[in-house]
Amino acid sequence: QFHTSVVTICRPAKVAILTNTSTVFRGVVLRTGVAYDLYAVIQDANGNTCFGDSQDEATRLTVEAVSNDANLLLSRDIRVVNVNDSDATTAGFLNGWRSAAPARTEVRAVNGGFNFRVVFSNSTMALGLNGIRLRVTARSATPAISGTAARAYSSPLDTIIAASKLRFAPSAAIPPNVVTGRTIQTGLAGRYSTDVVVQAVDGLDPAWVSLGLLTAAPNIARAPTAFGNAEEVFWKVLPAPASGAFPIGFTTGQQLTRLRAGESRWSGLTWNGPNGIYTWSVATTSGALAETSPVSVACQQVDSLRLDTATYGRGAAATCRTGCPLPASVFPVVSNATVNSGTPTFAAQSLQRFTMTVSLRDSNGAVVLGDSESVVMVELLSDSRTSVQLGIPPSMTTRGALYARVQGGRATFSMAFAGSTALGGNADANATFRFSCPATRPAATLLAGEPAANPCAGMNEATTLGFAVVDIRLPASAHTSASALAVRQVIKFQSALTSHELFNQTHFRGAMVPLLAAAGFGYITPANVGRVLALLPCTVTSAFAADLGTSVCEGTPRRCSAGAENLNCPSQVLSCACPVQARSLLLTRFLLQSGNSTGPIVGGKIAVEMSFNLANADAFPARNATELANAYRLLGEAATAALRDPSLAEFVIDASSISTRALNAVAQTEAPAVTPSPPTTAAPTAAPQTTATPEVSFAPSVQLSISMLFALLLAVAGLL
């Protein structure tokens, strides 16, 4: 037996909108954020639906907003987004399948059509548009629908922003933990604010902005024509405190208020109720809009300042207020004859970083997590006859009382000692720590606009047991020992600058400080780099390829020094900026008045040698010869790498010329010349963006003898 089936053949010829928008939407202003049905179908020339137009090769349908006369696409002003995810393509898009990125506005037909669920992004009234239309466009490869048949239009319609819910504005946030009786800070990303703003918004999904479907979302019901722009709203707290009084106070605003242009603002919120966990929200009295998402808030009151001691050693209590123990790893008990004459004493070493943490606790001993505004101060209480100081490592440039801002109820101090508690003759004057809340907070701890008053001022102090500090710094002689000199380096490089006067030593040292700090040498600071980093720049010829070493700036007068007529320069060396020597004001004036007026010595390039002396860094923490040698070795490597950093571009360093030699190695120098180097008076070639302030260099056009100089000095001295 044979069975027959009826097969309907349909040739797509046009697209149509079956939803009678002229009836459904007539006299109705459509709301933003609300989904409306729009059913588009593929039809043949006789108006029959082509149900076979489906699946992978189906006609593609696009929906968009156009002007009332259908001549202008309004994608910038108002967008239409499809939220129907019932077909595979749209569902795939929702699940992250980006190959179908237009699925929110372009879909494949399913059984000859598609039921769009359209959401409008903006108000035609707010934009001043004289109505809009929805346009559905069909695209198919075989057979093709073309011309006007490929487009169908809805009747004219208008839209209006319509709020459907309340939200807390994202510009501020109620924190999950607050301190009872204290103004709540709501600013984000380090910004100080006490404001809370509630907005009436429509149902547009903010996630659609990042997907490129909308330019902004959701809409706030600001306009007078917007629905929900003036609702009456009130604060809710659950569970309600038993006292019956509303537990939140406001500096500005009230518990019950009315939205203005879709918003309401409060500032200076303060929790005045009992400790506990509550949910806060804002709702409308009419119930017309959904209330804000509730915020869970834990409320605590600060009762005491305590030192956290749980990790300080076996048997230590979790916290302490007075006579507190010290971290055993940093303050071991020593019975050394040189410390307190052998009496067992807690003793720490200088220049060794350690941390101590204090916390603000409630009456139950729990950390007050909502406190991130208080500032705690730590002081070292010591005998004025001792040299011990408290500072922040590694630079130790900040010394004395230290401050830390509380974060989540805790403040952690990272500290180190300089000097010692020694009084001489194996005697020590023990020191102690005192932690407290000062009345005002230092400016450096404040956010912009934050008041200086310290929220925890007046809280109790926390103190520790007494302790000694032993200064472990090596003597200066250790830096010139044979083992130290073997690892200390002279770093050599050349620059395209044509005169050492163009090599700004102050700028160079200042630029090296952050580069070395990033490599772990934070104890080299702007304050000491001039003493730690020695520089010897010389103007040389293009043929120079030797070391400078002791062939320059030695003897009396100093060889090849710009301050001593550039006498006896080695071959290929023209002039050097020797380290400044002490000289009288009268001699300085004489050299300035007799100097060359035609300009500095100019060569083909400059050669620079630099070295480090960590004995001049008072926070250098090496305790023995091994640590000293390792520090110099690593510092040489870091400095050599720093010379290639782009931040030193103004010094035009030739990277291929960078090399090193041991400080105590014999320098490969050129033989000194018998006569002074001939002066060159051509204008120097300056490096880009270099503002040099070099030491004075002289090449006088008329040579003055040493005897003339002495005669002048004696003559002037006779007049004084």
Secondary structure as GFF3:
##gff-version 3
##sequence-region A 1 720
A	DSSP	beta_strand	14	17	.	.	.	ID=ss1
A	DSSP	alpha_helix	21	24	.	.	.	ID=ss2
A	DSSP	beta_strand	30	31	.	.	.	ID=ss3
A	DSSP	beta_strand	36	43	.	.	.	ID=ss4
A	DSSP	beta_strand	60	67	.	.	.	ID=ss5
A	DSSP	beta_strand	80	82	.	.	.	ID=ss6
A	DSSP	alpha_helix	88	94	.	.	.	ID=ss7
A	DSSP	three_ten_helix	98	104	.	.	.	ID=ss8
A	DSSP	beta_strand	106	108	.	.	.	ID=ss9
A	DSSP	beta_strand	113	120	.	.	.	ID=ss10
A	DSSP	alpha_helix	124	127	.	.	.	ID=ss11
A	DSSP	beta_strand	132	139	.	.	.	ID=ss12
A	DSSP	three_ten_helix	147	150	.	.	.	ID=ss13
A	DSSP	beta_strand	151	153	.	.	.	ID=ss14
A	DSSP	beta_strand	159	160	.	.	.	ID=ss15
A	DSSP	beta_strand	165	168	.	.	.	ID=ss16
A	DSSP	beta_strand	177	179	.	.	.	ID=ss17
A	DSSP	beta_strand	195	201	.	.	.	ID=ss18
A	DSSP	alpha_helix	207	210	.	.	.	ID=ss19
A	DSSP	beta_strand	232	238	.	.	.	ID=ss20
A	DSSP	beta_strand	248	249	.	.	.	ID=ss21
A	DSSP	beta_strand	256	258	.	.	.	ID=ss22
A	DSSP	beta_strand	263	267	.	.	.	ID=ss23
A	DSSP	beta_strand	270	271	.	.	.	ID=ss24
A	DSSP	beta_strand	276	284	.	.	.	ID=ss25
A	DSSP	beta_strand	295	300	.	.	.	ID=ss26
A	DSSP	beta_strand	304	308	.	.	.	ID=ss27
A	DSSP	beta_strand	319	320	.	.	.	ID=ss28
A	DSSP	beta_strand	333	334	.	.	.	ID=ss29
A	DSSP	three_ten_helix	340	342	.	.	.	ID=ss30
A	DSSP	beta_strand	345	349	.	.	.	ID=ss31
A	DSSP	beta_strand	354	361	.	.	.	ID=ss32
A	DSSP	beta_strand	375	381	.	.	.	ID=ss33
A	DSSP	beta_strand	389	391	.	.	.	ID=ss34
A	DSSP	beta_strand	402	405	.	.	.	ID=ss35
A	DSSP	beta_strand	410	418	.	.	.	ID=ss36
A	DSSP	beta_strand	422	424	.	.	.	ID=ss37
A	DSSP	beta_strand	427	428	.	.	.	ID=ss38
A	DSSP	beta_strand	432	436	.	.	.	ID=ss39
A	DSSP	three_ten_helix	443	445	.	.	.	ID=ss40
A	DSSP	beta_strand	462	463	.	.	.	ID=ss41
A	DSSP	beta_strand	468	470	.	.	.	ID=ss42
A	DSSP	three_ten_helix	476	480	.	.	.	ID=ss43
A	DSSP	alpha_helix	482	487	.	.	.	ID=ss44
A	DSSP	beta_strand	489	495	.	.	.	ID=ss45
A	DSSP	three_ten_helix	500	502	.	.	.	ID=ss46
A	DSSP	alpha_helix	505	518	.	.	.	ID=ss47
A	DSSP	alpha_helix	529	532	.	.	.	ID=ss48
A	DSSP	beta_strand	533	540	.	.	.	ID=ss49
A	DSSP	three_ten_helix	549	551	.	.	.	ID=ss50
A	DSSP	three_ten_helix	562	564	.	.	.	ID=ss51
A	DSSP	beta_strand	573	576	.	.	.	ID=ss52
A	DSSP	alpha_helix	585	593	.	.	.	ID=ss53
A	DSSP	beta_strand	605	612	.	.	.	ID=ss54
A	DSSP	three_ten_helix	614	616	.	.	.	ID=ss55
A	DSSP	alpha_helix	625	642	.	.	.	ID=ss56
A	DSSP	three_ten_helix	646	651	.	.	.	ID=ss57
A	DSSP	beta_strand	653	662	.	.	.	ID=ss58
A	DSSP	alpha_helix	706	719	.	.	.	ID=ss59
###
